[in-house]
Each structure stands twice: as C-alpha cells, then as structure tokens.
C-alpha cells in the first residue's frame, strides 16, 4: 500500500509540474505578443503625431494667403503667416522643428524648437494641396491637406 501511495504522489506531482511548465510557456508567449502589439502602437504614434500636429496647424490658419512653402538656408519650410507673426515648420538635424517669430525678426532656423524625432520629412505643394510625408524606423506615413481659404 505504501508503494501504491508513492506512485500516486509522484504521478500527481508530475502532472502539477507539467501544468506549471505549460503555464510558463503560455505566459511567455503572451508576453511576447503584448510586446509586439505595444511596439506596433508606438511606431504608429511616432508617425501619426507629427502629421496630426501639421494638420492642426494648417487648419487653424486655413487661409490660402497665409500658408506657403519657402526655402530658408537650403531647407524647405512650411510658412504660416499672420499680420504680426510667422511660423516656420521644417526638418533639421533629425527633428521636425518649429520657429515662431514676429515679422520684425530675421529667420534663424537653428533657434527652432524641436517637436518630433524623425528619420526624414518631406513637403510637397501643388496649388493649394500640401502633401507631408514622415519617416521613422523604416516606416512611412503621409497626409494630404487642401487649404480652402
């Protein structure tokens, strides 16, 4: 009887060990899946945020005379003008930057505020249609915005 009881204990412990090992592998697999989903979401946010920012800036100043592209120091910039100020949004040193100045001051793009870390940024203008392309971590997103003004 004692031997029979030992076999039951060993069998029960073996089943419990299999359950623990199986649970460990399931949890490890789920952690990896969660990490991949989290990284995908982070990559999407890194691309969408600069485009959403540009969309908001343009829509806030939606006037065809106020928004244009200009080249300053061999850098293409989005220029948003008001009666007293100018805002330049441009790509420099790996960042999408913004420079906000009054019309009395000269443009110095090195003084712009860093907004978003990017690998590359493109601006295209066709009449009143602006196309913006952002690249980061070998991923690319774009947005086209029509200025109604």
N, C-alpha and C positions, 0 to 999 in steps of 0.2 A: 504494500500500500504506500509506503514511503517513496518508493521508486516511481510509482504512478503519479504521486503528488508533485514530485520534482519535474516530471515531464510536462505536466500542466503548467507549472510555474515558468519553465523555460519556454514553452510554446507561447504563453501569454506575454512574456517579456519580449520575445521575438516579434510578435505581432505589434506590440507597442513601439518597438524600435523601428519597424517598417513604417508605421504611421508617422513617427517623428521625422524620419528621413524624407518621406514623401511630402510631408507638410513643409519641411525646409525647402525642398526643390520648388514647390508651388509658390511659396512666398518669394524666393529668389527670382523666379520667372516674372512674377507680378511686379516686383520692384524694378526690374529691367524695363518692363513695358511702361510703367509710370514714368521712368526717367526719359524714355524716348518720346512720350507724349509731351512731357514738360519741355524738353529741348525743342521740339517742333513748334510749340506755342511761343516759346521765347524767340525763336528765329522769325516767326510771323510778326510778332510785336515789334521786333527790331526793324522790320521793313515797313510796316503799316504806320507806325507813329510818325516818321518824317513826312510821309505822304498826307496823313491827316492834318499835320501841322500846316503844310503848304496849302492844302485845300481850305483850311480855316482862314489863313491869312489872305488868300485871294478873294474868298467870298466876303470877307469883312470889308475889303476895298474894291468891290466889284464895280469898277469904272474903267472903260477901255483906255481912257487917257492916263489913268493912274498906274497901270501895270504894264511893264515892258521888260525886255531883256537888254542888258547893256554889258559891255566888256570893260572891265577895270583891271589894270595891271595884268593883262592877258588871262583874266579869269572871267568866265561868263557868269553874270549875276542876274537874279530876278530883282527888279527895282519896283518898289511900291511907293508912289509919291502922294503927298498931301500938300496943302498950301504952305505949311511950315517945315515939314519933315520929309526925309527919305529913308526907306528901309531897304537894305540890300541882303538878299539871301543867296548864299553861294557855297561852293565846296572848296575847302582849303585844308591842307595838312591832315587829311583823313577824317575831317569833320564837316558836317553841314553847319555853317555858321550864319549868324545874323548880325548885321551892323545897323544900328538905328542912330541917325544923325539929323541935325537941323540943316536947313538949306544953306546956312552961313558957313558950315564947316566943310573942309575937303575930305575926300574919301580915303581912308587908310584901312584896307581890308585886314591887316594884321591885328587890329583892335576889335575885331568882331567877336561876339560871344559864341562859344561852342554849344551847339544844340544836340546833335546826334553823331555818334561814331559810325562811319560808313566806310565801305571799301571804294565806292565810286558813286557819282551823281551826275546826271545829265539833264539838260534843259533843252527843249526844242520849242520853237514858236512858229505857228503857221496862222497868219492873220490874227484872230482872237482866240485861237486854240493853243493852249500850253500843254506840253507833254513832259512829265517828270519821271525819271527812271532812277531808282535807288538800287544799289548792290551791296550785299554784305554776306560774308561766309558762303560765297559761290551761289547765292540765291539772288533773285532779281524780282522786283515788283515795279509796276508803273501805274500812273494815273494821268488821265487827260482831263483838263478843266477848260471849259469855254467861258470867256469873260463876256458877260452880257452887256454891261454898261452901255 
